[in-house]
Amino acid sequence: MTDDFNRPKNIADVGVTFEERLAQLGKLSKQSRDREQLPATQGNRVSNYQQNTNVSAPGGYPSRTAKSRNEQALEEYKKQGQSKQILKVWAMLLQAFDSKMKHFFGEEPDVHFMKFAASLTPESYKRLEDNLLERLDEDREWPPSLVRLRQLANSPTKETMYKARQNLFHNPVPISELDRVELFIKKYKMKEVKSFSDRYFESEFNRKYTQWFREVVLDDMDIRLNEERERVQTYLDNEPVTENDRHREEMIASGEAFNNKFGEQILKMIREKNSEPEELTREEVERIEQRKLADKIRQDIGDA
């Protein structure tokens, strides 16, 4: 009698063998013992990491340590008189984005958001607000990160760039009516603007305008270049007069500036230019043509 009846016909249907199952259980048991014997210092490092990285407690709320740090930071900003500005920025974003704002940043501002909000000037706050409104108009509701919020606070709006293109190119205004960035482009960047392609002019101008805007508004590049230009001009105006300069001025004053080979050639060129007939204006050409036509008509009438 054999035990073939009790043997499985297809080993793959049974799954792992008994020996393989024992090996798996042995590995699991070893891993469990290793976790129980984890040193206390390593456990403390994990706990410290969670505290330092502001890991939130279940449900999206900040941990006790993170909440304590946020409260201490808010008290410090309150002593510096900046807490109202932080709450103003927070309220503006809550009003615009509500639940998305809370989901991304939590129920209350943390230390990183407070630092960003406290750094805003009235001008950068206005730019941030205007850029966020433009994003809402374009159905791009939520800026992805705190870094992006900082970029929006330091960037011009599309409306600002459109006005710059109008004032500089499409409907030019007097130079006295240009703002700082437009005047900076007019003085120092027109050569670069002329290199833009006609097909992609708007996109290329907007990209460079953002860079120039930050150079002027954040780095005062226009003021520094103007000061450098004035310094060079002052140096040129006060440049010491050399003996050669004095000799040249004396020759000009005595009328001897052209008493040499090159001076004679220059005088010849000036005389030839003055001897050329002056170019007639369009109105003068039309009057001459009308006069010739009238004379021809009178002549034809007399011959008849």
Phi, psi and chi 1 to 4 in degrees:
 res  aa     phi    psi   chi1   chi2   chi3   chi4
   1 MET       -  135.3 -175.0  174.9 -178.5      -
   2 THR  -112.7  165.8   64.8      -      -      -
   3 ASP  -101.7   22.9   59.1  -11.3      -      -
   4 ASP   -59.6  -29.7  -68.3  -18.7      -      -
   5 PHE   -63.9  -35.4  179.2   81.8      -      -
   6 ASN   -83.8  -11.0  -64.4  -34.7      -      -
   7 ARG   -79.6  139.4  -69.4 -179.3  178.9  178.7
   8 PRO   -67.2  141.2   23.0  -31.8      -      -
   9 LYS   -77.7  -29.6  -59.1  -62.1 -177.0  -68.1
  10 ASN  -131.0  106.9 -168.5   -8.8      -      -
  11 ILE   -63.6  -34.3  -61.7  -61.6      -      -
  12 ALA   -61.5  -26.8      -      -      -      -
  13 ASP   -71.5  -22.6  -65.0  -20.0      -      -
  14 VAL   -79.2  -27.5  179.4      -      -      -
  15 GLY    95.7 -142.8      -      -      -      -
  16 VAL   -73.0  155.4  -62.7      -      -      -
  17 THR   -77.8  169.8   63.3      -      -      -
  18 PHE   -63.3  -39.2 -179.9   73.4      -      -
  19 GLU   -65.8  -40.3  -69.9   79.3    8.3      -
  20 GLU   -65.7  -38.6  -68.7  172.8  -18.9      -
  21 ARG   -63.2  -40.6 -179.7   58.8  178.7  164.9
  22 LEU   -62.7  -40.3  -74.4  178.0      -      -
  23 ALA   -63.2  -40.2      -      -      -      -
  24 GLN   -63.2  -44.5  -68.4  176.7   -3.2      -
  25 LEU   -64.0  -36.3  -68.1  175.4      -      -
  26 GLY   -63.4  -40.8      -      -      -      -
  27 LYS   -64.8  -42.4  -70.1 -179.5 -179.7  179.3
  28 LEU   -63.2  -40.5  -68.2  174.5      -      -
  29 SER   -64.7  -39.5  175.8      -      -      -
  30 LYS   -65.3  -42.5 -175.4  175.2 -176.6  -57.4
  31 GLN   -62.3  -38.0  -67.6  174.8   -0.7      -
  32 SER   -65.0  -42.2  177.2      -      -      -
  33 ARG   -65.4  -38.1  -71.4 -164.6  -56.4  -88.0
  34 ASP   -63.1  -38.4  -69.1  -18.1      -      -
  35 ARG   -66.9  -38.1  -78.7 -163.3  -62.0  -91.9
  36 GLU   -67.6  -28.9  -68.2  174.9   -3.8      -
  37 GLN   -94.2   12.7  -64.0  172.7    2.0      -
  38 LEU   -60.6  129.6 -174.6   67.6      -      -
  39 PRO   -61.1  151.7  -21.4   31.3      -      -
  40 ALA   -65.6  -33.3      -      -      -      -
  41 THR   -64.1  -39.5   55.1      -      -      -
  42 GLN   -67.9  -37.7 -174.2  173.0  -10.4      -
  43 GLY   -62.3  -37.7      -      -      -      -
  44 ASN   -66.6  -36.3  -68.7  -23.1      -      -
  45 ARG   -63.3  -38.9  -73.2 -161.3  -63.1  -90.6
  46 VAL   -63.4  -43.0  173.4      -      -      -
  47 SER   -63.8  -43.0  176.9      -      -      -
  48 ASN   -63.9  -37.8  -68.1  -25.2      -      -
  49 TYR   -61.4  -43.5  170.0   79.0      -      -
  50 GLN   -62.5  -37.9  -66.9  175.1  -15.2      -
  51 GLN   -71.0  -42.4  -66.5  176.8    4.3      -
  52 ASN   -71.2  -26.0  -66.6  -26.9      -      -
  53 THR   -95.7    9.0   52.4      -      -      -
  54 ASN    56.3   43.9  -72.8  -18.7      -      -
  55 VAL   -63.1  131.0  174.2      -      -      -
  56 SER   -78.4  152.0  -62.1      -      -      -
  57 ALA   -76.0  165.2      -      -      -      -
  58 PRO   -53.8  141.3  -25.5   33.9      -      -
  59 GLY    94.7    1.9      -      -      -      -
  60 GLY    87.6    0.3      -      -      -      -
  61 TYR   -88.4  147.2  -64.5   94.6      -      -
  62 PRO   -68.0  152.6   23.7  -32.5      -      -
  63 SER   -68.3  168.8   62.9      -      -      -
  64 ARG   -62.1  -41.7  -69.3 -177.6  179.6  178.9
  65 THR   -63.5  -45.7  -54.8      -      -      -
  66 ALA   -63.2  -40.6      -      -      -      -
  67 LYS   -63.6  -39.8 -170.7  172.1 -177.8  179.3
  68 SER   -64.0  -41.1  175.3      -      -      -
  69 ARG   -64.2  -41.3  -71.8  180.0   59.0 -163.5
  70 ASN   -62.7  -42.4  -63.5  -19.2      -      -
  71 GLU   -65.8  -40.2  -68.8  174.2   -7.8      -
  72 GLN   -64.7  -41.3  -68.5  175.9    3.1      -
  73 ALA   -64.5  -41.1      -      -      -      -
  74 LEU   -63.9  -36.7 -174.4   59.7      -      -
  75 GLU   -64.7  -39.9  -74.5  -62.9  -36.2      -
  76 GLU   -63.9  -43.8  -73.1  -64.0  -36.5      -
  77 TYR   -67.4  -30.4  -75.4  116.2      -      -
  78 LYS   -67.1  -39.0 -173.4  179.5  -66.2 -174.9
  79 LYS   -64.0  -32.5  -66.4  177.1 -178.5  177.4
  80 GLN   -84.9   -0.6  -59.8  171.8   13.1      -
  81 GLY    76.4   22.3      -      -      -      -
  82 GLN  -110.5    0.3  -65.4  178.2  -52.2      -
  83 SER   -66.1  -35.1   59.2      -      -      -
  84 LYS   -64.1  -38.8  -70.1 -176.2  178.6 -179.8
  85 GLN   -66.0  -40.7  177.3  170.2  -34.7      -
  86 ILE   -60.8  -46.5  -65.1  171.3      -      -
  87 LEU   -68.0  -30.3  -63.5  177.5      -      -
  88 LYS   -65.4  -45.5  178.3 -177.3  177.4 -178.9
  89 VAL   -64.8  -43.5  177.8      -      -      -
  90 TRP   -62.1  -43.7 -177.6  -99.4      -      -
  91 ALA   -66.1  -38.6      -      -      -      -
  92 MET   -61.8  -43.4 -177.7  -94.0  -72.5      -
  93 LEU   -70.1  -37.5  -67.5  171.8      -      -
  94 LEU   -63.0  -41.6  -83.8 -179.4      -      -
  95 GLN   -63.9  -35.7 -173.7  176.3    5.4      -
  96 ALA   -80.9  -37.7      -      -      -      -
  97 PHE  -123.0  -15.4  -54.8  110.2      -      -
  98 ASP    49.5 -112.0 -166.4   27.7      -      -
  99 SER   -63.4  -33.2   59.0      -      -      -
 100 LYS   -66.0  -36.7  -68.3 -176.2  178.7 -179.1
 101 MET   -63.1  -46.9  175.0   71.7 -178.6      -
 102 LYS   -65.9  -37.8  -65.6  178.1 -178.6  177.7
 103 HIS   -65.3  -36.5  175.4   75.6      -      -
 104 PHE   -83.1  -42.6 -163.3   84.8      -      -
 105 PHE  -108.2   -9.7  -74.7  105.3      -      -
 106 GLY    97.2 -177.6      -      -      -      -
 107 GLU   -75.7  -19.1  -67.4  -69.1  -31.9      -
 108 GLU  -147.9  156.7   58.6 -174.9   21.1      -
 109 PRO   -65.3  138.1   20.9  -31.0      -      -
 110 ASP   -96.1 -177.2   61.1    5.1      -      -
 111 VAL   -63.5  -34.1  -69.9      -      -      -
 112 HIS   -69.2  -42.5  -56.0  -67.8      -      -
 113 PHE   -66.6  -39.1 -175.6   89.9      -      -
 114 MET   -61.0  -42.5  -67.7 -179.4 -162.9      -
 115 LYS   -61.4  -42.3 -176.9  178.1  179.7 -179.6
 116 PHE   -65.0  -48.1  158.6   71.1      -      -
 117 ALA   -64.5  -38.1      -      -      -      -
 118 ALA   -69.1  -23.6      -      -      -      -
 119 SER   -81.8  -10.0   67.0      -      -      -
 120 LEU   -73.6  135.1  -66.5  177.0      -      -
 121 THR   -90.7  167.4   63.1      -      -      -
 122 PRO   -55.5  -37.0  -26.9   34.8      -      -
 123 GLU   -69.9  -44.5  -66.5   79.8   12.2      -
 124 SER   -69.4  -32.6   59.4      -      -      -
 125 TYR   -62.7  -42.2  173.2   83.5      -      -
 126 LYS   -65.4  -40.0 -174.4   67.1  169.2   60.1
 127 ARG   -64.3  -41.9  -72.1 -165.7  -63.8  -91.3
 128 LEU   -60.0  -46.8  173.0   63.2      -      -
 129 GLU   -62.9  -44.8 -172.9  176.7   33.0      -
 130 ASP   -65.6  -40.8  -68.4  -16.8      -      -
 131 ASN   -65.9  -38.4  -86.9  -54.9      -      -
 132 LEU   -66.5  -38.7  -70.4  173.5      -      -
 133 LEU   -64.5  -39.1  -68.8  175.5      -      -
 134 GLU   -62.5  -39.7  -82.3 -169.8   -8.6      -
 135 ARG   -64.1  -37.6  -68.3  175.4   67.7   88.0
 136 LEU   -65.2  -40.5  -71.5  172.5      -      -
 137 ASP   -63.0  -30.1  -69.1  -21.0      -      -
 138 GLU   -94.9   12.0  -63.0  171.1   -1.3      -
 139 ASP    62.1   25.5  -67.4  -30.4      -      -
 140 ARG  -107.0   84.0  -65.9 -171.7  -62.6  154.9
 141 GLU   -70.0  -42.9  -68.1 -173.9   -1.6      -
 142 TRP  -117.6  120.9 -178.8 -119.5      -      -
 143 PRO   -67.0  136.4   21.3  -29.6      -      -
 144 PRO   -71.1  -22.0   24.2  -32.6      -      -
 145 SER  -158.5  172.4   65.7      -      -      -
 146 LEU   -65.9  -31.7 -168.2   60.3      -      -
 147 VAL   -62.8  -41.4  173.4      -      -      -
 148 ARG   -66.6  -37.8 -175.4   60.1  178.0  145.9
 149 LEU   -60.2  -42.0  -73.8  176.4      -      -
 150 ARG   -64.7  -38.0 -170.1  173.5  -71.4  108.3
 151 GLN   -64.3  -42.1  -72.6  179.9  -26.5      -
 152 LEU   -64.7  -34.1  -66.8  176.5      -      -
 153 ALA   -69.5  -21.8      -      -      -      -
 154 ASN  -111.0   21.9  -65.4  -31.7      -      -
 155 SER  -126.8  148.5  -59.8      -      -      -
 156 PRO   -75.9  156.6   28.8  -34.7      -      -
 157 THR   -81.2  165.0   61.7      -      -      -
 158 LYS   -65.1  -32.1  -69.4 -177.3  178.1  179.4
 159 GLU   -63.7  -40.9  179.0   67.4   20.4      -
 160 THR   -62.6  -42.9  -58.8      -      -      -
 161 MET   -67.6  -35.3  -67.4 -175.0  -79.4      -
 162 TYR   -64.1  -44.1  169.9   77.8      -      -
 163 LYS   -63.4  -37.0  -71.2 -179.2  178.8  178.4
 164 ALA   -63.7  -42.7      -      -      -      -
 165 ARG   -63.8  -38.1  -67.2 -163.1  -56.1  -86.2
 166 GLN   -66.2  -47.2  -67.7  -66.5  -43.6      -
 167 ASN   -68.4  -28.8  -67.1  -20.1      -      -
 168 LEU   -94.6  -32.4  -70.3  169.8      -      -
 169 PHE  -126.3  -54.8  -49.2  112.4      -      -
 170 HIS   -77.5  -44.0  -55.0  -53.9      -      -
 171 ASN  -134.1   75.0  -62.8  -59.3      -      -
 172 PRO   -58.4  140.3  -21.6   33.1      -      -
 173 VAL  -112.6  162.2  -60.4      -      -      -
 174 PRO   -56.4  151.1  -23.7   32.6      -      -
 175 ILE   -62.1  -25.3 -164.3  169.4      -      -
 176 SER   -70.0  -17.6   58.9      -      -      -
 177 GLU   -97.6   -0.1  -62.5 -178.9   14.7      -
 178 LEU   -79.6  145.7  -60.3  176.7      -      -
 179 ASP   -83.1 -177.7   63.1   20.9      -      -
 180 ARG   -60.2  -45.6  -78.2 -178.7   62.5 -169.8
 181 VAL   -68.1  -42.9 -176.5      -      -      -
 182 GLU   -63.2  -40.3  -65.5  165.5   -4.9      -
 183 LEU   -66.7  -37.5 -170.2   59.4      -      -
 184 PHE   -61.2  -43.6  176.6   75.9      -      -
 185 ILE   -65.7  -42.2  -62.7  172.4      -      -
 186 LYS   -61.7  -39.3 -174.4   78.8  172.1  177.5
 187 LYS   -81.7  -40.9  -77.5 -174.9  175.5 -179.0
 188 TYR  -120.8  -13.7  -55.7  106.3      -      -
 189 LYS  -122.0    6.7  -58.8  -61.2  179.4  179.9
 190 MET   -66.3  -33.6  -70.6  -55.5  -66.6      -
 191 LYS   -62.1  -40.4 -176.1  176.8 -179.6  179.8
 192 GLU   -69.6  -37.6 -173.0  172.7   -7.0      -
 193 VAL   -63.3  -37.7  169.7      -      -      -
 194 LYS   -65.8  -18.8  -69.4  177.8 -178.9  178.0
 195 SER   -83.2   -7.3   67.6      -      -      -
 196 PHE   -68.1  145.9  -65.3  164.4      -      -
 197 SER   -75.2  147.4   65.5      -      -      -
 198 ASP   -65.7  -34.9  -65.5  -23.9      -      -
 199 ARG   -68.6  -39.7 -175.7  175.3 -178.3 -179.0
 200 TYR  -114.3   31.6  -57.6  106.7      -      -
 201 PHE   -60.3  -46.2  179.8   82.3      -      -
 202 GLU   -61.7  -47.6 -179.3  177.7  -15.3      -
 203 SER   -66.4  -40.6   60.0      -      -      -
 204 GLU   -67.7  -40.6  -68.8 -176.3   20.0      -
 205 PHE   -65.2  -43.8  178.1   82.9      -      -
 206 ASN   -61.5  -40.0  -71.6   -7.1      -      -
 207 ARG   -64.1  -46.5  177.8  174.8   56.5   84.1
 208 LYS   -73.1  -33.0  -65.3  -60.2  -65.4 -175.2
 209 TYR   -62.0  -39.9 -177.9   89.5      -      -
 210 THR   -59.6  -41.8  -58.7      -      -      -
 211 GLN   -64.9  -47.6  174.5 -173.3  -25.5      -
 212 TRP   -65.6  -35.8  -63.3  -29.4      -      -
 213 PHE   -59.4  -46.1  178.0   89.2      -      -
 214 ARG   -68.2  -35.7  -69.3  171.3  179.3  168.7
 215 GLU   -62.8  -38.8  -71.6  178.2   -5.4      -
 216 VAL   -80.5  -52.1  171.3      -      -      -
 217 VAL   -73.7  -40.2  174.6      -      -      -
 218 LEU   -92.9  -33.7  -56.0 -179.2      -      -
 219 ASP  -111.0   -3.2  -60.8  -28.9      -      -
 220 ASP    54.2   41.6  -68.9  -30.5      -      -
 221 MET   -63.6  -35.1 -176.5   63.6   71.0      -
 222 ASP   -64.1  -41.1   58.5  -29.4      -      -
 223 ILE   -65.9  -41.6  -62.7  175.5      -      -
 224 ARG   -65.6  -39.6  -71.2  156.5   56.9 -173.1
 225 LEU   -69.6  -38.3  -73.1  177.3      -      -
 226 ASN   -63.5  -41.0  -71.9  -22.3      -      -
 227 GLU   -64.5  -39.0  -69.6  175.7  -11.0      -
 228 GLU   -65.9  -41.0 -179.5   66.4   17.2      -
 229 ARG   -64.4  -42.8  175.1  176.7  -72.7 -174.1
 230 GLU   -64.5  -36.2  -68.5  175.6   -0.9      -
 231 ARG   -65.2  -43.1 -173.6 -175.1   66.8   80.5
 232 VAL   -65.6  -41.6  172.1      -      -      -
 233 GLN   -65.0  -39.1 -172.2   61.5   44.6      -
 234 THR   -62.8  -39.8  -58.4      -      -      -
 235 TYR   -64.6  -41.3  173.9   79.4      -      -
 236 LEU   -67.0  -38.6  -66.1  176.2      -      -
 237 ASP   -67.5  -32.7  -66.1  -19.8      -      -
 238 ASN  -101.8   16.0  -60.9  -32.5      -      -
 239 GLU   -64.3  131.8 -175.1  179.7    6.1      -
 240 PRO   -62.9  139.8   21.9  -32.4      -      -
 241 VAL   -80.6  127.9 -179.8      -      -      -
 242 THR   -92.7  172.5   63.7      -      -      -
 243 GLU   -63.8  -37.7 -176.3   64.7   27.1      -
 244 ASN   -63.6  -38.7 -175.2   57.5      -      -
 245 ASP   -63.4  -43.6  -65.2  -27.1      -      -
 246 ARG   -64.2  -40.8  -77.6 -168.1  -70.7  -92.0
 247 HIS   -63.3  -41.6  179.5   64.5      -      -
 248 ARG   -62.6  -44.1 -176.1 -174.9   65.4 -113.9
 249 GLU   -64.4  -37.0  -65.4  -62.8  -28.4      -
 250 GLU   -65.3  -41.2  -69.8  173.5   -1.1      -
 251 MET   -63.8  -39.4  -69.3 -176.7   64.1      -
 252 ILE   -66.5  -42.8  -66.1  173.9      -      -
 253 ALA   -65.6  -34.8      -      -      -      -
 254 SER   -87.4   -1.7   61.8      -      -      -
 255 GLY    78.8   18.2      -      -      -      -
 256 GLU  -101.7   11.9  -60.7  177.4   -3.4      -
 257 ALA   -64.8  -29.8      -      -      -      -
 258 PHE  -102.8   10.2  -63.5  101.4      -      -
 259 ASN   -83.6   58.9  -66.8  -16.1      -      -
 260 ASN  -160.2  175.3   52.7   68.5      -      -
 261 LYS   -58.6  -47.4 -178.5  179.5  178.8 -179.9
 262 PHE   -71.8  -34.0  -64.1  106.5      -      -
 263 GLY   -63.6  -38.3      -      -      -      -
 264 GLU   -63.9  -39.0  -67.6  174.6   -1.7      -
 265 GLN   -66.0  -39.2  -67.1  179.5   -2.2      -
 266 ILE   -65.0  -43.8  -65.8  172.7      -      -
 267 LEU   -61.8  -39.7  -73.9  174.5      -      -
 268 LYS   -61.5  -43.5 -177.3  178.7  177.6 -178.4
 269 MET   -63.3  -39.9  -66.9  171.8   60.7      -
 270 ILE   -64.6  -42.9  -66.7  174.2      -      -
 271 ARG   -64.5  -42.9  -66.1 -169.0 -169.5   99.5
 272 GLU   -63.1  -37.9  -69.5  176.3   -6.6      -
 273 LYS   -67.8  -39.0 -176.9  176.7 -179.6  179.9
 274 ASN   -71.5  -26.0  -67.8  -24.6      -      -
 275 SER   -79.4  -14.7   63.6      -      -      -
 276 GLU   -68.7  140.5  -65.7  177.7   -2.1      -
 277 PRO   -64.1  143.4   24.2  -34.1      -      -
 278 GLU   -70.8  143.8  -65.0 -177.3   -0.9      -
 279 GLU   -73.3  131.3 -175.0  176.8   -6.3      -
 280 LEU   -77.9  148.5  -61.0  176.4      -      -
 281 THR   -79.5  169.2   63.0      -      -      -
 282 ARG   -63.8  -39.6 -176.1  175.7  179.2  179.9
 283 GLU   -65.4  -39.7  -69.4   78.1    6.5      -
 284 GLU   -66.3  -38.5  -69.3  173.8  -20.3      -
 285 VAL   -62.7  -42.5  173.1      -      -      -
 286 GLU   -64.2  -38.9  -70.0  178.5   -5.8      -
 287 ARG   -65.6  -40.7  -77.0 -161.5  -62.0  -90.8
 288 ILE   -63.9  -43.1  -67.1  172.5      -      -
 289 GLU   -63.5  -41.1  -66.8  -66.9  -24.5      -
 290 GLN   -64.8  -38.2  -70.1  174.2    0.7      -
 291 ARG   -65.8  -42.5 -168.8  179.4  -60.1  114.9
 292 LYS   -62.6  -41.6  -71.3 -179.1  178.6  179.8
 293 LEU   -64.2  -40.3 -178.9   60.5      -      -
 294 ALA   -65.8  -41.3      -      -      -      -
 295 ASP   -62.3  -39.3  -67.7  -18.4      -      -
 296 LYS   -66.1  -40.7 -172.9  175.4 -175.6  -57.7
 297 ILE   -63.7  -45.2  -67.3  172.6      -      -
 298 ARG   -61.9  -38.9  -78.2 -166.1  -64.6  -91.3
 299 GLN   -65.2  -40.7 -176.2  179.3   -2.7      -
 300 ASP   -64.8  -37.7  -67.3  -18.6      -      -
 301 ILE   -67.9  -39.7  -66.5  174.3      -      -
 302 GLY   -65.5  -38.7      -      -      -      -
 303 ASP   -67.1  -31.5  -66.8  -17.9      -      -
 304 ALA   -70.7      -      -      -      -      -
